[in-house]
Amino acid sequence: MNENIDLKKITEEELQEITGGQDGKVGLYEGPWKTVCNLKTGWLAIRTAPVYDYSNEIGQLYNGDSVQIIGNGSGPSSDGQSYIWVWAPRINKSGWVNDRFIG
């Protein structure tokens, strides 16, 4: 490692400003509005990553909830599903959802 590199640690606030934060949709593409649909039971999890993992769930969406598409789809992920990046105003969170329940 090069000893002459001067690394600066950034604050949590600076990180949130750079990334747009976990909540909201700062600096993101604002796409069409869609509706959560075709849920037979339970809820549609909104996740921090485009793959199923019980620990990456950050919110729950229900049939009829409106979402705005704010990012491209993931294509098939390691769990064989496709995910889309959305903003959900009811819970004020952005994240990944299984795209087969967005219509």
Beta strands, then each sheet from edge to edge (+ up, - down):
strand 1: 33-35
strand 2: 44-47
strand 3: 57-61
strand 4: 66-69
strand 5: 83-88
strand 6: 93-98
sheet 1: 1+ 4- 5+ 6-
sheet 2: 2+ 3-
end
